[in-house]
Amino acid sequence: MIHAMKNKTLATWLTWLGGPLGLHRFYLFGARDWLAWLLPIPTALGVWGVLRVQTFGLDDVLSWWLFPIFGFSMAACCLNAIVYGLMTPHTWNAQHNPGADSEDGAGKTSWLTIWGVIIALILGATVLISSIVYSFQRYFEVQIEEAHRISIGE
């Protein structure tokens, strides 16, 4: 049976562009990969959290839990893209192109791969920090409101 060569550059870009939808997993492991089918769930929950923030405002407690899920999912996919992009050709071909020459072109690093890694690093760090900041900000605002309510005897 002939297997199509899996290109490292394409996998890197698919992982940070469509990773939260599982596109990279479908590309690398096929339609039978259960994780590829599960990845859209936290993405959908996170998008639902964003929509709840837009609809109900920042005081919606459910959105505090849902909103960061998308950020953490996206950050994890960006980290995965960085790992893929930084793999050596030998490691890439051994894992994703078994039977191919260890120095085959599908595992080579090009400038497009490097740019994919750079963008994944910038995007992943930004999304992760933003998700953490949002989570902590909402948590501490609620704590301050509760402390104020207790202090005035409500």
C-alpha positions as a printed NumPy array, in Angstrom:
array([[  0.   ,   0.   ,   0.   ],
       [  1.354,   3.433,  -0.951],
       [  1.194,   6.175,   1.663],
       [  1.251,   9.828,   0.71 ],
       [  4.253,  11.702,   2.063],
       [  3.389,  14.016,   4.952],
       [  4.991,  17.43 ,   4.504],
       [  6.39 ,  19.067,   7.644],
       [  5.777,  22.62 ,   6.43 ],
       [  2.145,  21.923,   5.563],
       [  1.609,  20.193,   8.911],
       [  3.135,  23.169,  10.754],
       [  0.815,  25.638,   9.045],
       [ -2.262,  23.406,   9.367],
       [ -1.578,  22.957,  13.072],
       [ -1.692,  26.619,  14.015],
       [ -4.247,  27.663,  11.383],
       [ -6.739,  24.837,  11.758],
       [ -5.451,  22.97 ,  14.778],
       [ -8.412,  23.774,  17.013],
       [-10.587,  22.084,  14.386],
       [ -8.303,  19.044,  14.187],
       [ -7.196,  19.654,  10.588],
       [ -3.57 ,  18.773,  11.272],
       [ -4.561,  15.503,  12.921],
       [ -6.73 ,  14.558,   9.938],
       [ -3.795,  15.369,   7.642],
       [ -1.235,  13.401,   9.653],
       [ -3.269,  10.504,  11.031],
       [ -6.367,  10.264,   8.863],
       [-10.095,  10.249,   9.511],
       [ -9.846,   7.46 ,  12.103],
       [ -7.928,   9.646,  14.56 ],
       [-10.254,  10.112,  17.54 ],
       [ -8.407,  13.206,  18.79 ],
       [ -9.044,  14.949,  15.469],
       [-12.753,  14.461,  16.049],
       [-12.558,  15.677,  19.666],
       [-10.559,  18.88 ,  19.057],
       [-13.527,  20.883,  17.699],
       [-15.422,  20.396,  20.977],
       [-13.286,  22.71 ,  23.165],
       [-13.053,  25.092,  20.216],
       [-16.843,  25.265,  19.931],
       [-17.185,  25.725,  23.703],
       [-14.649,  28.571,  23.598],
       [-16.404,  30.266,  20.692],
       [-19.675,  29.903,  22.586],
       [-17.975,  31.666,  25.516],
       [-16.914,  34.523,  23.231],
       [-20.479,  34.834,  21.93 ],
       [-21.816,  34.837,  25.506],
       [-19.444,  37.677,  26.408],
       [-20.706,  39.656,  23.42 ],
       [-24.338,  38.907,  24.275],
       [-24.401,  39.074,  28.079],
       [-21.294,  41.117,  28.867],
       [-18.379,  40.347,  31.131],
       [-20.571,  39.532,  34.126],
       [-21.706,  36.228,  32.627],
       [-20.139,  33.572,  34.862],
       [-20.411,  30.771,  32.298],
       [-18.411,  32.792,  29.784],
       [-15.585,  33.097,  32.344],
       [-15.138,  29.344,  32.095],
       [-15.81 ,  28.933,  28.388],
       [-13.932,  31.906,  26.927],
       [-10.42 ,  30.782,  28.001],
       [-10.963,  27.241,  26.705],
       [-10.562,  28.461,  23.123],
       [ -7.382,  30.325,  24.05 ],
       [ -5.848,  27.321,  25.766],
       [ -6.825,  25.061,  22.859],
       [ -5.308,  27.48 ,  20.357],
       [ -2.136,  27.856,  22.447],
       [ -1.738,  24.072,  22.641],
       [ -2.093,  23.798,  18.866],
       [  0.491,  26.556,  18.378],
       [  2.88 ,  24.677,  20.65 ],
       [  2.273,  21.554,  18.598],
       [  3.009,  23.532,  15.406],
       [  6.316,  24.674,  16.893],
       [  7.229,  21.087,  17.772],
       [  6.399,  19.919,  14.244],
       [  8.306,  22.759,  12.622],
       [ 11.425,  22.198,  14.715],
       [ 11.618,  18.431,  14.161],
       [ 14.672,  17.241,  12.294],
       [ 14.006,  15.716,   8.859],
       [ 15.136,  12.345,  10.2  ],
       [ 12.683,  12.459,  13.129],
       [  9.837,  13.802,  10.978],
       [ 10.233,  11.14 ,   8.304],
       [ 10.639,   8.368,  10.884],
       [  7.359,   9.364,  12.577],
       [  5.188,  10.493,   9.672],
       [  6.766,   8.972,   6.555],
       [  7.827,   5.473,   7.592],
       [  9.798,   3.719,   4.909],
       [ 10.949,   6.968,   3.311],
       [ 14.561,   8.078,   3.225],
       [ 15.455,   9.862,   6.473],
       [ 16.519,  12.957,   4.517],
       [ 13.526,  13.   ,   2.154],
       [ 12.273,  16.452,   1.163],
       [  8.937,  16.106,   2.97 ],
       [ 10.73 ,  16.489,   6.291],
       [ 13.026,  19.335,   5.28 ],
       [ 12.806,  22.744,   6.901],
       [ 12.258,  25.678,   4.562],
       [ 11.748,  29.377,   5.167],
       [  8.019,  28.756,   4.979],
       [  8.383,  26.27 ,   7.843],
       [ 10.374,  28.789,   9.869],
       [  7.751,  31.495,   9.291],
       [  5.067,  29.037,  10.37 ],
       [  6.984,  28.41 ,  13.605],
       [  7.499,  32.147,  14.215],
       [  3.824,  32.943,  13.673],
       [  2.786,  30.004,  15.872],
       [  5.117,  31.243,  18.622],
       [  3.785,  34.806,  18.497],
       [  0.138,  33.78 ,  18.211],
       [  0.371,  31.007,  20.802],
       [  2.099,  33.202,  23.393],
       [ -0.37 ,  36.047,  22.808],
       [ -3.427,  33.828,  23.062],
       [ -2.127,  31.957,  26.112],
       [ -1.22 ,  35.121,  28.013],
       [ -4.525,  36.744,  27.065],
       [ -6.486,  33.725,  28.268],
       [ -4.622,  33.638,  31.567],
       [ -5.033,  37.391,  32.08 ],
       [ -8.749,  37.245,  31.296],
       [ -9.265,  34.342,  33.702],
       [ -7.381,  35.943,  36.575],
       [ -8.887,  39.376,  35.979],
       [-12.442,  38.053,  36.172],
       [-11.602,  35.925,  39.224],
       [-10.099,  38.828,  41.165],
       [-12.863,  41.243,  40.165],
       [-15.428,  38.837,  41.605],
       [-13.362,  38.423,  44.781],
       [-13.156,  42.197,  45.225],
       [-16.901,  42.6  ,  44.646],
       [-17.633,  39.854,  47.176],
       [-15.256,  41.365,  49.739],
       [-16.894,  44.761,  49.247],
       [-20.345,  43.239,  49.673],
       [-19.23 ,  41.513,  52.918],
       [-17.582,  44.657,  54.263],
       [-20.711,  46.775,  53.898],
       [-22.814,  44.043,  55.496],
       [-25.011,  42.871,  52.622]])
